[in-house]
Amino acid sequence: MKKKVFIILIVVLLALLGYGAYRYFLQPDGSTVESREKILEGTPKGIEWNISQEQEFKNYLLCGIYSENKSGIAVFEAIGNGKYKLASIEWRNTDEIVISGFSVDGEWYDLIWFNGAKTDYAEIFYEVSGENKEPVIFDVSDMKIICTKAPGKDYTMSVRYYDNNGDMYE
């Protein structure tokens, strides 16, 4: 009788281990665009994200993402062997500018992306420790994510995008 129970426990344990290994190897590893889109499926549930563009920054992939009525920035961190894990995600309605940020090696970087209209350039206005700085201008005709080192620890910013007709989006 004890031998039967022992054999049943071993079979159940092996089945659980096999199922766990099966689930582990089916998880997306972030090595392809499709795999990264699969990782994004759960953030939040019900939104089907597509990646429109990606750019490398240090040990990260900065991804412009969109759905039916949302746009955002997803940051994936390299974990080795060409694989990535989701580090952060920020989204807004499609007609809004997405502003996010992340830290790399103790330095804070601002991430800015606008997927709502075809634009030519963007201006970033910083106020650092109560002092207004000259606007920083970026060519955004390629619709890339702006990734810029933060000007300090105590700052605020606003962003304006302009199309080739001079129409402003903020």
N, C-alpha and C positions, 0 to 999 in steps of 0.2 A: 504494500500500500504506500509506504513512504517513497519507494522508488518511482511509483506512478506520479505522485504529487511533485516530486523533484523533476521529473521529465516534463511535466506540464508547465512548471515554473520556468524551466530552461527554454521551452518552446515559446512561451509568452514573452519572455525577456528578449529572445532573438527576434521575434516578430516586431516588438517595440523598437529595438535598435535598427532593424532593417527599415521600418517606416520612418524613423527619424533621419536616417541617412538618405533615404529617398527624398524626403522633404527638403533636406539641406541642399542636395545637389540640384533640385528643381528651382531653387531661389535664384532670381536674377543677380548676376555678379557685377553689373555696371560696365562691362567691357565693350558694349556696343550701344549705339543710340537707342535701339529697340529695348535693350536690357535696362537702360536708364529710364526710359519712358515707363517700363513695367514697374520699376522701383517707385516712380512718382504716383502710380495708381492709388496708393493708399493715403495720399496727402492732398486734400482731405478726400474721403470716400465720395464717389459720385462725380468727380471731375476727371475727365479723360485728358491728360496732358500730352501735348506734342512738343517736341524740341525743334525750334526753328533754326537755331544756330548755336554753336559752341565755340568757346575760345579758351585757350590754356593760359593759366596764370600760376606761376610757380608750380606747386604740387596739386593744383586744383583745375577743374573744368567749370567754367562759368557758362551756364546754359540759359538762353532766352527761351521761355516756355509759353505756350498759349493753349487755351481750350476754346470752347464755343463763345464765351463772353468774358474770359479772364486772361490776363497776361502776367508773367512773373519771371523771377530769376531763381534758378536752382543752382546750388553750388555742390559739386561732387568732389570729394577728396580721394586722391590716389591711395590705394592700399597695397599696391604691388602687383606684379604680373599683368599689368594692363587692366586691372580691375579698379572700380570706384565704389565708394559708399556715399550716400546722401549726407551732406554736412548741414545744409540749410535750404530753406525755400521761403520765398516771400511772393505774394501775388496781390493784385488789385483788379478792378474792372478794366477792361481793355482800353478804355479812353483815359485812363489815369497813368501817370508816370510812376514806375516802381522804383522805390528807393530802399536800399538794404545796405548791409555791410557785413564784414567778417574780419577776423583777426588772423594774421599770418606772422609767425615768428615775433609776436609781441607788438606788431604794428597793425593799426586799424585802417581798413580800406573801405571807401564808399563805393557802392555798386548802384548804378542808375541805368534804367532802360525804359524806353517808350516804344510800345508796339502799336500804338493807336493810329498813327498816320506816318506817311513817308516824310521825313524831315531832313534838313541839311546840316544844322548845327545846334548845339546846346550850350547854354550858359549856366554855370554853377556860381551862385552867390554865397560866399561864406561870411559869417560874422564870427570872429575869433576873439574870445574874452572881451566882448562888447565892442570890438573894432571891426568895421566893414572892410573887407578886402576887395581888391579888384576882381571882377568876374573872371572865371576860367572858362575858356571857350574850347569846345570839342567838335570836330567834324564827325557827324553821325550819319552821313549819307549812306554808309554801309550797314546801318541799323545795328551795329555792335553794341555790346554792353560797355558802358563807361566804368572803368575801374581806376580809381584814383586814391592815392594815400591821403588820409585825413589830415587837415592842417594843424591839428592840435587835439587836446583832450576836451576842452570846453569850447564847443562851437555849435552853431546852427547853420543850416544851409537851405537854400531854395533853388529850384531848377526850372529853367524855361527851355523849351524846344521850339525851333523855328523851321518852317518849311520854306521852299524856294519862292513863295509869294510873300514872305514876311509874316505869315500867320503864326501866332504864338500859342503854344500849348503849355499849361502849367498845372 
